[in-house]
């Protein structure tokens, strides 16, 4: 879990810097972050549900 937190922190920091460098509005940056979080959440839920049927 610690490794995942470090990795996500590093990647979200990179996204924030990129958005800042490209003058992407904070609202768009927030949407990107929420999309990434939703993908991670959905993949975790799908994996748990798939494990129930094995």
C-alpha distance matrix in Angstrom:
0.0 3.8 5.4 5.1 6.3 8.7 9.8 10.6 12.2 14.2 15.3 16.3 18.2 19.9 20.9 22.2 24.2 25.6 26.7 28.3 30.1 31.4 32.3 30.4 30.7 27.8 28.3 27.7 24.6 23.3 24.2 22.3 19.1 19.7 20.4 17.2 15.2 17.6 17.1 13.3 14.1 17.1 15.6 13.1 16.2 18.4 16.3 16.3 20.0 20.8 19.5 22.0 24.8 24.3
3.8 0.0 3.8 5.4 5.1 6.2 8.6 9.9 10.5 12.3 14.3 15.3 16.4 18.4 19.9 20.9 22.5 24.3 25.6 26.8 28.5 30.2 31.2 29.7 30.0 27.2 28.2 27.6 24.3 23.3 24.7 22.7 19.4 20.5 21.6 18.3 16.6 19.5 19.2 15.6 16.8 20.0 18.6 16.4 19.6 21.8 19.8 20.1 23.7 24.5 23.2 25.8 28.6 28.0
5.4 3.8 0.0 3.8 5.5 5.1 6.1 8.6 9.8 10.6 12.3 14.1 15.3 16.6 18.3 19.9 21.2 22.6 24.3 25.7 27.0 28.6 30.0 28.5 29.3 26.8 27.9 26.9 23.5 23.0 24.2 21.7 18.8 20.3 20.8 17.2 16.2 19.2 18.2 14.8 16.7 19.5 17.7 16.1 19.7 21.3 19.2 20.2 23.7 24.0 23.0 25.9 28.4 27.5
5.1 5.4 3.8 0.0 3.8 5.4 5.0 6.0 8.4 9.8 10.4 11.9 13.9 15.2 16.2 18.0 19.8 20.8 22.2 24.0 25.5 26.7 27.9 26.1 26.8 24.2 24.9 23.9 20.7 20.0 20.8 18.4 15.5 16.8 17.1 13.6 12.5 15.4 14.4 11.0 13.0 15.9 14.3 12.9 16.5 18.2 16.6 17.6 21.0 21.5 21.0 23.8 26.2 25.8
6.3 5.1 5.5 3.8 0.0 3.8 5.4 5.2 6.0 8.5 9.9 10.4 12.0 14.1 15.2 16.1 18.1 19.8 20.8 22.2 24.1 25.5 26.4 24.7 25.0 22.2 23.1 22.5 19.2 18.3 19.7 17.7 14.4 15.8 17.0 13.7 12.2 15.6 15.5 12.3 13.8 17.2 16.3 14.8 18.0 20.3 19.1 19.7 23.0 24.0 23.6 26.1 28.7 28.6
8.7 6.2 5.1 5.4 3.8 0.0 3.8 5.6 5.1 6.1 8.6 10.0 10.5 12.4 14.3 15.3 16.5 18.4 20.0 21.0 22.5 24.4 25.5 24.3 25.0 22.5 24.0 23.2 19.6 19.3 21.1 18.7 15.6 17.8 18.8 15.4 14.7 18.2 17.7 14.8 17.0 20.1 18.9 17.9 21.3 23.2 21.9 22.9 26.2 26.8 26.4 29.1 31.6 31.2
9.8 8.6 6.1 5.0 5.4 3.8 0.0 3.8 5.4 5.1 6.2 8.6 9.9 10.7 12.3 14.2 15.4 16.5 18.3 19.9 21.1 22.5 24.1 22.6 23.8 21.6 22.9 21.5 18.1 18.2 19.4 16.6 14.0 16.3 16.6 13.0 13.0 16.4 15.3 12.7 15.5 18.2 16.7 16.3 19.9 21.3 20.1 21.7 24.8 25.1 25.0 28.0 30.1 29.7
10.6 9.9 8.6 6.0 5.2 5.6 3.8 0.0 3.8 5.4 5.1 5.9 8.3 9.7 10.3 12.0 14.0 15.1 16.2 18.0 19.7 20.8 21.9 20.1 20.9 18.5 19.5 18.3 14.9 14.7 15.9 13.3 10.4 12.6 13.3 9.8 9.6 13.2 12.7 10.4 13.0 15.9 15.1 14.9 18.1 19.8 19.2 20.7 23.5 24.3 24.6 27.2 29.4 29.5
12.2 10.5 9.8 8.4 6.0 5.1 5.4 3.8 0.0 3.8 5.5 5.2 6.0 8.6 9.9 10.4 12.2 14.1 15.3 16.3 18.2 19.9 20.7 19.4 20.0 17.4 19.0 18.3 14.6 14.5 16.6 14.3 11.3 13.9 15.3 12.3 12.0 15.8 15.9 13.8 15.9 19.1 18.7 18.2 21.3 23.3 22.8 24.0 26.9 27.8 28.0 30.5 32.9 33.0
14.2 12.3 10.6 9.8 8.5 6.1 5.1 5.4 3.8 0.0 3.8 5.6 5.2 6.3 8.8 10.0 10.7 12.4 14.4 15.4 16.5 18.4 19.8 18.9 20.2 18.2 20.1 18.9 15.2 16.0 17.9 15.1 12.8 15.9 16.7 13.5 14.2 17.8 17.3 15.5 18.2 20.9 20.1 20.2 23.4 25.0 24.3 25.9 28.8 29.3 29.6 32.4 34.5 34.3
15.3 14.3 12.3 10.4 9.9 8.6 6.2 5.1 5.5 3.8 0.0 3.8 5.3 5.0 6.2 8.6 9.8 10.4 12.2 14.1 15.2 16.4 18.0 16.6 18.1 16.4 17.9 16.2 12.7 13.8 15.0 11.9 10.1 13.4 13.6 10.4 11.8 15.2 14.4 13.2 16.3 18.6 17.9 18.5 21.7 22.9 22.6 24.6 27.1 27.5 28.3 31.1 32.9 32.9
16.3 15.3 14.1 11.9 10.4 10.0 8.6 5.9 5.2 5.6 3.8 0.0 3.8 5.3 4.9 6.1 8.6 9.7 10.4 12.2 14.1 15.2 16.1 14.4 15.3 13.1 14.6 13.4 9.8 10.4 12.3 9.7 7.4 10.8 11.9 9.4 10.3 13.9 14.0 13.1 15.6 18.2 18.2 18.8 21.5 23.1 23.3 25.0 27.4 28.2 29.1 31.6 33.6 34.0
18.2 16.4 15.3 13.9 12.0 10.5 9.9 8.3 6.0 5.2 5.3 3.8 0.0 3.8 5.5 5.1 6.2 8.6 9.9 10.5 12.2 14.2 15.1 14.3 15.4 13.4 15.8 14.9 11.1 12.4 14.8 12.5 10.5 14.1 15.4 13.1 14.0 17.6 17.8 16.9 19.3 22.0 21.9 22.3 25.2 26.8 26.9 28.4 31.0 31.8 32.5 35.1 37.1 37.4
19.9 18.4 16.6 15.2 14.1 12.4 10.7 9.7 8.6 6.3 5.0 5.3 3.8 0.0 3.8 5.4 5.1 6.1 8.5 9.8 10.4 12.2 13.9 13.3 15.3 14.1 16.4 14.8 11.3 13.4 15.2 12.2 11.3 15.1 15.5 13.2 15.1 18.3 17.9 17.4 20.3 22.5 22.1 23.1 26.0 27.2 27.2 29.3 31.6 32.1 33.0 35.8 37.5 37.6
20.9 19.9 18.3 16.2 15.2 14.3 12.3 10.3 9.9 8.8 6.2 4.9 5.5 3.8 0.0 3.8 5.5 5.1 6.1 8.5 9.8 10.5 11.9 10.4 12.2 11.2 13.1 11.1 7.7 10.1 11.6 8.6 8.3 12.1 12.4 10.7 13.0 15.9 15.7 15.9 18.6 20.5 20.6 22.0 24.5 25.6 26.2 28.2 30.2 30.9 32.2 34.7 36.4 36.8
22.2 20.9 19.9 18.0 16.1 15.3 14.2 12.0 10.4 10.0 8.6 6.1 5.1 5.4 3.8 0.0 3.8 5.5 5.2 6.1 8.6 10.0 10.3 9.3 10.4 8.9 11.6 10.6 7.0 9.3 11.8 9.9 9.2 12.8 14.1 12.9 14.5 17.5 18.1 18.1 20.4 22.6 23.2 24.1 26.5 28.0 28.7 30.4 32.4 33.4 34.6 37.0 38.9 39.5
24.2 22.5 21.2 19.8 18.1 16.5 15.4 14.0 12.2 10.7 9.8 8.6 6.2 5.1 5.5 3.8 0.0 3.8 5.5 5.0 6.1 8.6 9.7 10.0 11.9 11.3 14.4 13.2 10.1 12.8 15.1 13.0 12.7 16.4 17.3 16.0 17.9 20.9 21.1 21.1 23.6 25.8 26.0 27.0 29.6 31.0 31.4 33.3 35.5 36.2 37.3 39.9 41.6 42.0
25.6 24.3 22.6 20.8 19.8 18.4 16.5 15.1 14.1 12.4 10.4 9.7 8.6 6.1 5.1 5.5 3.8 0.0 3.8 5.3 5.1 6.1 8.4 8.3 11.2 11.5 14.0 12.0 9.5 12.9 14.3 11.8 12.5 16.2 16.3 15.3 17.8 20.4 20.1 20.7 23.5 25.1 25.3 26.8 29.3 30.3 30.9 33.1 35.0 35.5 36.9 39.5 41.0 41.4
26.7 25.6 24.3 22.2 20.8 20.0 18.3 16.2 15.3 14.4 12.2 10.4 9.9 8.5 6.1 5.2 5.5 3.8 0.0 3.8 5.5 5.2 5.8 4.8 7.4 7.9 10.5 8.6 6.5 10.1 11.6 9.9 11.1 14.4 14.9 14.7 17.0 19.3 19.7 20.6 23.0 24.5 25.2 26.9 29.0 30.1 31.1 33.1 34.8 35.6 37.2 39.5 41.1 41.8
28.3 26.8 25.7 24.0 22.2 21.0 19.9 18.0 16.3 15.4 14.1 12.2 10.5 9.8 8.5 6.1 5.0 5.3 3.8 0.0 3.8 5.4 5.0 6.2 8.0 8.5 11.8 11.0 9.0 12.2 14.4 13.2 13.8 17.1 18.1 17.8 19.8 22.3 22.9 23.6 25.8 27.7 28.4 29.8 31.9 33.2 34.2 36.0 37.8 38.8 40.2 42.5 44.2 45.0
30.1 28.5 27.0 25.5 24.1 22.5 21.1 19.7 18.2 16.5 15.2 14.1 12.2 10.4 9.8 8.6 6.1 5.1 5.5 3.8 0.0 3.8 5.5 7.8 10.7 11.9 15.0 13.5 11.8 15.4 17.1 15.4 16.4 19.8 20.3 19.8 22.1 24.6 24.7 25.5 28.0 29.7 30.1 31.6 34.0 35.0 35.8 37.9 39.8 40.4 41.9 44.4 45.9 46.4
31.4 30.2 28.6 26.7 25.5 24.4 22.5 20.8 19.9 18.4 16.4 15.2 14.2 12.2 10.5 10.0 8.6 6.1 5.2 5.4 3.8 0.0 3.8 5.4 9.0 11.2 13.6 11.6 10.9 14.6 15.6 14.1 15.9 19.0 19.1 19.1 21.8 23.7 23.8 25.1 27.6 28.8 29.4 31.3 33.4 34.2 35.3 37.6 39.1 39.6 41.5 43.9 45.1 45.8
32.3 31.2 30.0 27.9 26.4 25.5 24.1 21.9 20.7 19.8 18.0 16.1 15.1 13.9 11.9 10.3 9.7 8.4 5.8 5.0 5.5 3.8 0.0 3.8 6.2 8.8 11.4 10.3 10.1 13.4 14.8 14.2 15.9 18.7 19.3 19.8 22.1 24.0 24.6 26.0 28.1 29.4 30.5 32.2 34.0 35.1 36.4 38.4 39.8 40.8 42.6 44.8 46.2 47.1
30.4 29.7 28.5 26.1 24.7 24.3 22.6 20.1 19.4 18.9 16.6 14.4 14.3 13.3 10.4 9.3 10.0 8.3 4.8 6.2 7.8 5.4 3.8 0.0 3.8 6.5 8.3 6.6 6.9 10.3 11.2 10.8 12.9 15.3 15.8 16.7 19.0 20.6 21.4 23.0 24.9 26.1 27.3 29.2 30.8 31.8 33.3 35.3 36.5 37.5 39.5 41.5 42.9 44.0
30.7 30.0 29.3 26.8 25.0 25.0 23.8 20.9 20.0 20.2 18.1 15.3 15.4 15.3 12.2 10.4 11.9 11.2 7.4 8.0 10.7 9.0 6.2 3.8 0.0 3.8 5.4 5.4 6.5 8.8 10.1 11.0 12.7 14.5 15.6 17.1 18.7 20.2 21.6 23.2 24.6 25.9 27.6 29.2 30.5 31.9 33.6 35.2 36.4 37.7 39.7 41.5 43.0 44.4
27.8 27.2 26.8 24.2 22.2 22.5 21.6 18.5 17.4 18.2 16.4 13.1 13.4 14.1 11.2 8.9 11.3 11.5 7.9 8.5 11.9 11.2 8.8 6.5 3.8 0.0 3.8 5.4 4.9 6.0 8.6 9.8 10.4 12.1 14.1 15.3 16.3 18.1 19.9 21.1 22.2 24.0 25.8 27.0 28.3 30.0 31.6 32.9 34.3 35.8 37.6 39.3 41.1 42.5
28.3 28.2 27.9 24.9 23.1 24.0 22.9 19.5 19.0 20.1 17.9 14.6 15.8 16.4 13.1 11.6 14.4 14.0 10.5 11.8 15.0 13.6 11.4 8.3 5.4 3.8 0.0 3.8 5.4 5.1 6.3 8.8 9.9 10.5 12.3 14.4 15.3 16.3 18.5 20.1 20.8 22.2 24.4 25.8 26.6 28.2 30.3 31.5 32.5 34.2 36.2 37.6 39.3 40.9
27.7 27.6 26.9 23.9 22.5 23.2 21.5 18.3 18.3 18.9 16.2 13.4 14.9 14.8 11.1 10.6 13.2 12.0 8.6 11.0 13.5 11.6 10.3 6.6 5.4 5.4 3.8 0.0 3.8 5.3 5.0 6.2 8.7 9.8 10.5 12.5 14.3 15.2 16.6 18.6 19.8 20.8 22.7 24.5 25.5 26.7 28.7 30.4 31.3 32.6 34.8 36.4 37.9 39.3
24.6 24.3 23.5 20.7 19.2 19.6 18.1 14.9 14.6 15.2 12.7 9.8 11.1 11.3 7.7 7.0 10.1 9.5 6.5 9.0 11.8 10.9 10.1 6.9 6.5 4.9 5.4 3.8 0.0 3.8 5.4 5.1 6.3 8.7 9.9 10.8 12.4 14.2 15.5 16.9 18.4 19.9 21.4 22.9 24.4 25.8 27.4 29.0 30.3 31.6 33.4 35.3 37.0 38.2
23.3 23.3 23.0 20.0 18.3 19.3 18.2 14.7 14.5 16.0 13.8 10.4 12.4 13.4 10.1 9.3 12.8 12.9 10.1 12.2 15.4 14.6 13.4 10.3 8.8 6.0 5.1 5.3 3.8 0.0 3.8 5.4 5.1 6.1 8.5 9.9 10.5 12.1 14.2 15.4 16.2 18.0 20.0 21.1 22.2 24.0 25.8 27.0 28.3 29.9 31.7 33.3 35.1 36.6
24.2 24.7 24.2 20.8 19.7 21.1 19.4 15.9 16.6 17.9 15.0 12.3 14.8 15.2 11.6 11.8 15.1 14.3 11.6 14.4 17.1 15.6 14.8 11.2 10.1 8.6 6.3 5.0 5.4 3.8 0.0 3.8 5.4 5.1 6.1 8.7 9.9 10.4 12.3 14.3 15.1 16.1 18.3 19.9 20.7 22.1 24.2 25.6 26.5 28.0 30.1 31.6 33.2 34.8
22.3 22.7 21.7 18.4 17.7 18.7 16.6 13.3 14.3 15.1 11.9 9.7 12.5 12.2 8.6 9.9 13.0 11.8 9.9 13.2 15.4 14.1 14.2 10.8 11.0 9.8 8.8 6.2 5.1 5.4 3.8 0.0 3.8 5.5 5.1 6.3 8.7 9.9 10.7 12.6 14.2 15.3 16.7 18.6 20.0 21.1 22.8 24.6 25.8 26.9 28.9 30.8 32.2 33.5
19.1 19.4 18.8 15.5 14.4 15.6 14.0 10.4 11.3 12.8 10.1 7.4 10.5 11.3 8.3 9.2 12.7 12.5 11.1 13.8 16.4 15.9 15.9 12.9 12.7 10.4 9.9 8.7 6.3 5.1 5.4 3.8 0.0 3.8 5.4 5.2 6.2 8.6 10.0 10.8 12.2 14.1 15.6 16.7 18.4 20.0 21.3 22.8 24.4 25.7 27.4 29.2 31.1 32.2
19.7 20.5 20.3 16.8 15.8 17.8 16.3 12.6 13.9 15.9 13.4 10.8 14.1 15.1 12.1 12.8 16.4 16.2 14.4 17.1 19.8 19.0 18.7 15.3 14.5 12.1 10.5 9.8 8.7 6.1 5.1 5.5 3.8 0.0 3.8 5.5 5.1 6.0 8.6 9.9 10.3 11.9 14.1 15.3 16.2 18.0 19.8 21.0 22.2 23.9 25.7 27.2 29.0 30.6
20.4 21.6 20.8 17.1 17.0 18.8 16.6 13.3 15.3 16.7 13.6 11.9 15.4 15.5 12.4 14.1 17.3 16.3 14.9 18.1 20.3 19.1 19.3 15.8 15.6 14.1 12.3 10.5 9.9 8.5 6.1 5.1 5.4 3.8 0.0 3.8 5.4 5.0 6.2 8.7 9.8 10.4 12.3 14.3 15.2 16.2 18.3 20.0 20.9 22.1 24.3 26.0 27.4 28.9
17.2 18.3 17.2 13.6 13.7 15.4 13.0 9.8 12.3 13.5 10.4 9.4 13.1 13.2 10.7 12.9 16.0 15.3 14.7 17.8 19.8 19.1 19.8 16.7 17.1 15.3 14.4 12.5 10.8 9.9 8.7 6.3 5.2 5.5 3.8 0.0 3.8 5.4 5.1 6.3 8.6 9.9 10.7 12.5 14.4 15.4 16.7 18.6 20.1 21.1 22.8 24.9 26.5 27.5
15.2 16.6 16.2 12.5 12.2 14.7 13.0 9.6 12.0 14.2 11.8 10.3 14.0 15.1 13.0 14.5 17.9 17.8 17.0 19.8 22.1 21.8 22.1 19.0 18.7 16.3 15.3 14.3 12.4 10.5 9.9 8.7 6.2 5.1 5.4 3.8 0.0 3.8 5.4 5.1 6.1 8.5 10.0 10.6 12.3 14.2 15.4 16.7 18.3 19.9 21.3 23.1 25.1 26.3
17.6 19.5 19.2 15.4 15.6 18.2 16.4 13.2 15.8 17.8 15.2 13.9 17.6 18.3 15.9 17.5 20.9 20.4 19.3 22.3 24.6 23.7 24.0 20.6 20.2 18.1 16.3 15.2 14.2 12.1 10.4 9.9 8.6 6.0 5.0 5.4 3.8 0.0 3.8 5.4 5.0 5.9 8.4 9.8 10.4 11.9 14.0 15.3 16.2 17.9 19.8 21.3 23.0 24.6
17.1 19.2 18.2 14.4 15.5 17.7 15.3 12.7 15.9 17.3 14.4 14.0 17.8 17.9 15.7 18.1 21.1 20.1 19.7 22.9 24.7 23.8 24.6 21.4 21.6 19.9 18.5 16.6 15.5 14.2 12.3 10.7 10.0 8.6 6.2 5.1 5.4 3.8 0.0 3.8 5.5 5.1 6.1 8.6 9.9 10.5 12.2 14.3 15.3 16.2 18.3 20.3 21.6 22.8
13.3 15.6 14.8 11.0 12.3 14.8 12.7 10.4 13.8 15.5 13.2 13.1 16.9 17.4 15.9 18.1 21.1 20.7 20.6 23.6 25.5 25.1 26.0 23.0 23.2 21.1 20.1 18.6 16.9 15.4 14.3 12.6 10.8 9.9 8.7 6.3 5.1 5.4 3.8 0.0 3.8 5.5 5.3 6.2 8.7 10.0 10.7 12.5 14.4 15.3 16.7 18.9 20.7 21.6
14.1 16.8 16.7 13.0 13.8 17.0 15.5 13.0 15.9 18.2 16.3 15.6 19.3 20.3 18.6 20.4 23.6 23.5 23.0 25.8 28.0 27.6 28.1 24.9 24.6 22.2 20.8 19.8 18.4 16.2 15.1 14.2 12.2 10.3 9.8 8.6 6.1 5.0 5.5 3.8 0.0 3.8 5.5 5.2 6.2 8.6 10.0 10.8 12.4 14.2 15.5 17.1 19.2 20.6
17.1 20.0 19.5 15.9 17.2 20.1 18.2 15.9 19.1 20.9 18.6 18.2 22.0 22.5 20.5 22.6 25.8 25.1 24.5 27.7 29.7 28.8 29.4 26.1 25.9 24.0 22.2 20.8 19.9 18.0 16.1 15.3 14.1 11.9 10.4 9.9 8.5 5.9 5.1 5.5 3.8 0.0 3.8 5.4 5.1 6.0 8.5 9.9 10.5 12.0 14.2 15.6 17.1 18.8
15.6 18.6 17.7 14.3 16.3 18.9 16.7 15.1 18.7 20.1 17.9 18.2 21.9 22.1 20.6 23.2 26.0 25.3 25.2 28.4 30.1 29.4 30.5 27.3 27.6 25.8 24.4 22.7 21.4 20.0 18.3 16.7 15.6 14.1 12.3 10.7 10.0 8.4 6.1 5.3 5.5 3.8 0.0 3.8 5.5 5.1 6.1 8.7 9.9 10.3 12.2 14.5 15.8 16.8
13.1 16.4 16.1 12.9 14.8 17.9 16.3 14.9 18.2 20.2 18.5 18.8 22.3 23.1 22.0 24.1 27.0 26.8 26.9 29.8 31.6 31.3 32.2 29.2 29.2 27.0 25.8 24.5 22.9 21.1 19.9 18.6 16.7 15.3 14.3 12.5 10.6 9.8 8.6 6.2 5.2 5.4 3.8 0.0 3.8 5.5 5.2 6.3 8.7 9.9 10.7 12.8 15.0 15.9
16.2 19.6 19.7 16.5 18.0 21.3 19.9 18.1 21.3 23.4 21.7 21.5 25.2 26.0 24.5 26.5 29.6 29.3 29.0 31.9 34.0 33.4 34.0 30.8 30.5 28.3 26.6 25.5 24.4 22.2 20.7 20.0 18.4 16.2 15.2 14.4 12.3 10.4 9.9 8.7 6.2 5.1 5.5 3.8 0.0 3.8 5.4 5.2 6.2 8.5 9.9 11.0 13.2 14.9
18.4 21.8 21.3 18.2 20.3 23.2 21.3 19.8 23.3 25.0 22.9 23.1 26.8 27.2 25.6 28.0 31.0 30.3 30.1 33.2 35.0 34.2 35.1 31.8 31.9 30.0 28.2 26.7 25.8 24.0 22.1 21.1 20.0 18.0 16.2 15.4 14.2 11.9 10.5 10.0 8.6 6.0 5.1 5.5 3.8 0.0 3.8 5.5 5.1 6.0 8.6 10.0 11.2 12.8
16.3 19.8 19.2 16.6 19.1 21.9 20.1 19.2 22.8 24.3 22.6 23.3 26.9 27.2 26.2 28.7 31.4 30.9 31.1 34.2 35.8 35.3 36.4 33.3 33.6 31.6 30.3 28.7 27.4 25.8 24.2 22.8 21.3 19.8 18.3 16.7 15.4 14.0 12.2 10.7 10.0 8.5 6.1 5.2 5.4 3.8 0.0 3.8 5.5 5.0 6.2 8.8 10.3 10.9
16.3 20.1 20.2 17.6 19.7 22.9 21.7 20.7 24.0 25.9 24.6 25.0 28.4 29.3 28.2 30.4 33.3 33.1 33.1 36.0 37.9 37.6 38.4 35.3 35.2 32.9 31.5 30.4 29.0 27.0 25.6 24.6 22.8 21.0 20.0 18.6 16.7 15.3 14.3 12.5 10.8 9.9 8.7 6.3 5.2 5.5 3.8 0.0 3.8 5.4 5.2 6.7 9.3 10.5
20.0 23.7 23.7 21.0 23.0 26.2 24.8 23.5 26.9 28.8 27.1 27.4 31.0 31.6 30.2 32.4 35.5 35.0 34.8 37.8 39.8 39.1 39.8 36.5 36.4 34.3 32.5 31.3 30.3 28.3 26.5 25.8 24.4 22.2 20.9 20.1 18.3 16.2 15.3 14.4 12.4 10.5 9.9 8.7 6.2 5.1 5.5 3.8 0.0 3.8 5.4 5.3 7.1 9.5
20.8 24.5 24.0 21.5 24.0 26.8 25.1 24.3 27.8 29.3 27.5 28.2 31.8 32.1 30.9 33.4 36.2 35.5 35.6 38.8 40.4 39.6 40.8 37.5 37.7 35.8 34.2 32.6 31.6 29.9 28.0 26.9 25.7 23.9 22.1 21.1 19.9 17.9 16.2 15.3 14.2 12.0 10.3 9.9 8.5 6.0 5.0 5.4 3.8 0.0 3.8 5.4 5.5 6.9
19.5 23.2 23.0 21.0 23.6 26.4 25.0 24.6 28.0 29.6 28.3 29.1 32.5 33.0 32.2 34.6 37.3 36.9 37.2 40.2 41.9 41.5 42.6 39.5 39.7 37.6 36.2 34.8 33.4 31.7 30.1 28.9 27.4 25.7 24.3 22.8 21.3 19.8 18.3 16.7 15.5 14.2 12.2 10.7 9.9 8.6 6.2 5.2 5.4 3.8 0.0 3.8 5.4 5.4
22.0 25.8 25.9 23.8 26.1 29.1 28.0 27.2 30.5 32.4 31.1 31.6 35.1 35.8 34.7 37.0 39.9 39.5 39.5 42.5 44.4 43.9 44.8 41.5 41.5 39.3 37.6 36.4 35.3 33.3 31.6 30.8 29.2 27.2 26.0 24.9 23.1 21.3 20.3 18.9 17.1 15.6 14.5 12.8 11.0 10.0 8.8 6.7 5.3 5.4 3.8 0.0 3.8 5.8
24.8 28.6 28.4 26.2 28.7 31.6 30.1 29.4 32.9 34.5 32.9 33.6 37.1 37.5 36.4 38.9 41.6 41.0 41.1 44.2 45.9 45.1 46.2 42.9 43.0 41.1 39.3 37.9 37.0 35.1 33.2 32.2 31.1 29.0 27.4 26.5 25.1 23.0 21.6 20.7 19.2 17.1 15.8 15.0 13.2 11.2 10.3 9.3 7.1 5.5 5.4 3.8 0.0 3.8
24.3 28.0 27.5 25.8 28.6 31.2 29.7 29.5 33.0 34.3 32.9 34.0 37.4 37.6 36.8 39.5 42.0 41.4 41.8 45.0 46.4 45.8 47.1 44.0 44.4 42.5 40.9 39.3 38.2 36.6 34.8 33.5 32.2 30.6 28.9 27.5 26.3 24.6 22.8 21.6 20.6 18.8 16.8 15.9 14.9 12.8 10.9 10.5 9.5 6.9 5.4 5.8 3.8 0.0
